[in-house]
Amino acid sequence: MESKSLLVINPNSTVSITESLRPLAENLCSPNVLYLHPFLTSITFFTGPANSPRSINNDDDAMSSAVACLPSLIPLLGHHDGFLVACYSRHPLVWQLKSHTDKPVIGIFESSITLALHLLRREDEKFGIVSTGLVWESLLSIGVNEAFGFGVGSSMMCFAGVETTGLNATDLHDSPAEVRQRMTDATKRLLNKGVKVVCLGCAGMAGMDRIVRDACVQELGEEKGQGVRVVDGIKSGLVMLEGLVKVV
């Protein structure tokens, strides 16, 4: 079978965020994990140019990053088989890139909430999102409902909402103790809403699922805490994208 190439796109200009994604992707291909076939899938990374925002903290930043990145991405479309936009938002690059190629393009936001929906085991179970700045509580809530076709004023019964840490994406690796505490507090607020699936709502949170898991165990005890599912958008996005490039 012919090897497939996936391009992971970090639309902000912070190289350290891109580099934080690399170990996670490589681990998916390791013999001990093998979510992705190491001989049939290669993964390349793209970081936004210097005129892209260092951190995407609202819809305006997302649009600015799309404007900055698109001219550099269009020439790469012929070199890869699938594209993952690694920004946890309804990022305009997803649809913009789709307008330039028939190859699969997905965002980590869309892949994450889709997987979360599939992980719910009963009709009355809920999922929620842990994210960064306060503005994302409304933006991501609107995004979830729009993604699944709910109109203004409507909401999904299985979506419990978004809890935030008050940090930006670029803050997530600066002060580990503070980041852990804020993510723990946000996770516990979601658990108090009855969620059974927690989505990591920022690309900069990639690999931080252990913090969420520990918070679940602290709040619910070992058995129930281990039963909460944690969704990493980079993991879900890469696995979903690999599947798509095989069937499209």
C-alpha positions in Angstrom: 0.0 0.0 0.0 1.3 3.5 -0.9 2.5 5.6 2.0 0.3 8.6 2.9 1.5 12.0 4.0 -0.3 14.1 6.6 0.4 17.8 7.2 -0.3 19.1 10.7 -0.9 22.9 10.5 -0.3 25.1 13.5 -1.7 28.4 12.2 -0.1 30.5 14.9 3.6 31.6 14.6 4.8 30.0 17.9 7.3 27.3 17.0 7.3 25.9 20.5 3.6 25.0 20.2 4.3 23.1 16.9 7.2 21.3 18.6 4.9 20.3 21.5 2.7 18.4 19.0 5.6 16.4 17.5 6.2 13.9 20.3 2.5 13.2 20.5 2.3 12.4 16.8 5.4 10.3 16.9 4.0 8.4 19.9 0.9 7.5 17.8 3.2 5.7 15.4 5.3 3.9 18.0 5.2 0.1 18.2 3.7 0.2 21.7 0.8 2.4 20.6 0.3 1.9 16.9 -2.7 4.2 16.4 -1.1 5.2 13.1 0.8 2.8 10.8 4.5 4.0 10.9 5.3 2.6 7.5 2.1 3.8 5.8 1.8 7.3 7.3 4.3 10.1 7.5 3.6 13.3 9.4 4.9 16.8 8.6 4.4 20.0 10.5 3.8 23.6 9.5 4.0 26.7 11.6 2.3 29.9 10.7 4.6 32.7 9.3 5.9 35.6 11.4 2.8 37.8 10.6 0.5 35.2 12.1 -0.6 35.8 15.7 1.6 34.1 18.4 -1.5 32.8 20.1 -5.0 32.5 18.7 -7.2 34.0 21.4 -10.4 34.9 19.6 -12.1 34.8 16.2 -10.2 37.8 14.9 -6.9 36.1 15.6 -8.2 33.0 13.8 -9.1 35.0 10.8 -5.8 36.8 10.8 -3.9 33.6 11.0 -5.9 32.2 8.1 -5.0 35.2 6.0 -1.3 34.9 6.9 -1.1 31.1 6.4 -3.1 30.4 3.3 -0.6 31.7 0.7 2.1 29.4 2.1 -0.2 26.4 2.4 -1.7 26.4 -1.2 1.6 25.4 -2.7 1.9 22.5 -0.3 -1.5 20.9 -1.2 0.0 18.8 -3.9 2.7 17.4 -1.6 0.4 15.8 1.1 -2.6 13.6 1.2 -4.5 15.1 4.2 -4.4 18.2 6.3 -5.1 18.8 10.0 -5.7 22.3 11.2 -4.3 22.3 14.8 -6.3 25.1 16.3 -9.2 24.3 18.6 -11.8 26.6 17.0 -14.1 26.8 14.0 -11.0 27.9 12.2 -11.6 29.4 8.7 -8.6 27.6 7.3 -10.5 24.3 7.3 -13.1 25.6 4.7 -10.6 27.7 2.9 -8.3 24.8 2.2 -11.2 22.6 1.2 -12.0 25.2 -1.5 -8.6 24.6 -3.0 -8.4 20.8 -2.8 -10.5 17.6 -2.8 -8.2 16.0 -0.3 -9.3 15.5 3.3 -9.0 18.6 5.5 -10.2 18.5 9.1 -9.7 20.6 12.3 -8.9 19.3 15.7 -12.1 21.0 17.1 -14.4 19.1 14.7 -12.6 15.8 15.1 -12.6 16.2 18.9 -16.3 16.9 19.4 -17.2 14.2 16.8 -15.2 11.6 18.8 -16.7 12.8 22.1 -20.2 12.2 20.7 -19.3 8.6 19.8 -17.8 8.0 23.2 -21.0 8.8 25.1 -22.5 5.5 26.2 -26.0 6.5 27.1 -28.5 9.1 25.8 -28.3 11.1 29.1 -24.5 11.4 29.2 -22.8 14.6 28.4 -19.4 15.9 27.1 -17.6 19.2 27.8 -14.5 21.1 26.9 -11.6 22.5 28.9 -10.1 25.5 27.2 -7.9 28.5 27.7 -9.3 32.1 27.8 -12.7 33.1 29.0 -13.8 34.2 25.5 -13.7 30.5 24.4 -16.6 29.6 26.7 -19.0 31.3 24.3 -17.1 30.9 21.0 -16.7 27.1 21.4 -20.2 26.6 22.7 -21.6 28.4 19.6 -19.1 26.4 17.5 -20.3 23.0 18.9 -24.0 23.8 18.1 -23.1 25.2 14.7 -21.0 22.1 13.8 -23.9 19.8 14.5 -26.5 22.0 12.8 -28.2 23.6 15.8 -29.5 27.1 15.2 -29.2 30.3 17.3 -30.8 29.8 20.6 -30.7 25.9 20.4 -28.3 23.6 22.0 -27.3 20.0 22.1 -28.7 18.1 25.1 -25.5 16.1 25.4 -23.2 19.2 25.5 -22.4 20.5 29.0 -20.5 23.6 27.9 -16.9 24.9 28.2 -14.8 25.7 31.3 -11.7 27.8 30.9 -8.3 28.2 32.7 -7.8 31.9 31.9 -4.5 31.2 30.2 -3.5 31.7 26.6 -2.0 28.9 24.5 1.5 30.3 24.8 1.1 30.2 28.7 0.5 26.5 28.9 4.1 25.5 29.1 5.5 28.4 31.1 4.4 27.6 34.6 3.6 23.9 35.0 2.3 24.1 38.6 -0.2 26.9 37.8 -1.3 25.3 34.5 -1.9 22.0 36.3 -4.0 23.7 39.0 -6.1 25.7 36.6 -6.7 22.8 34.3 -7.6 20.7 37.4 -10.1 23.3 38.6 -11.7 23.7 35.2 -12.0 19.9 34.8 -13.7 19.6 38.2 -16.2 22.3 37.2 -17.1 20.2 34.2 -17.4 17.1 36.3 -19.8 18.9 38.6 -22.0 19.3 35.5 -22.0 15.5 35.1 -19.8 15.2 32.0 -18.5 11.7 31.0 -16.2 12.9 28.2 -13.8 15.8 28.5 -12.2 17.4 25.4 -8.9 19.2 25.6 -9.8 22.5 24.0 -6.5 23.9 22.8 -3.7 22.5 20.6 -1.3 23.7 23.3 -2.9 21.2 25.7 -1.8 18.3 23.6 -0.4 15.6 25.8 -2.0 17.1 29.0 -4.7 14.4 29.2 -2.9 13.1 32.3 -3.7 16.3 34.2 -7.4 15.9 33.3 -7.4 12.2 34.3 -5.8 13.0 37.7 -8.5 15.7 38.3 -11.2 13.1 37.5 -9.8 10.7 40.0 -9.4 13.4 42.6 -13.0 14.4 42.2 -14.8 11.1 41.6 -12.5 8.5 43.1 -10.4 5.9 41.2 -13.1 3.8 39.6 -15.4 6.5 38.4 -12.5 8.9 37.6 -10.9 6.3 35.3 -14.2 5.9 33.6 -14.3 9.4 32.3 -13.0 9.6 28.7 -10.5 12.3 27.8 -10.2 13.4 24.1 -7.0 15.0 22.8 -7.8 16.8 19.5 -4.4 16.1 18.0 -4.8 12.4 18.6 -8.4 12.2 17.4 -7.6 14.4 14.4 -4.6 12.4 13.2 -6.4 9.1 13.6 -9.5 10.4 11.8 -7.5 12.0 9.1 -5.5 8.8 8.4 -8.8 7.0 8.0 -10.1 9.6 5.6 -7.1 9.5 3.3 -7.5 5.8 3.0 -11.1 5.9 1.8 -11.3 9.2 -0.1 
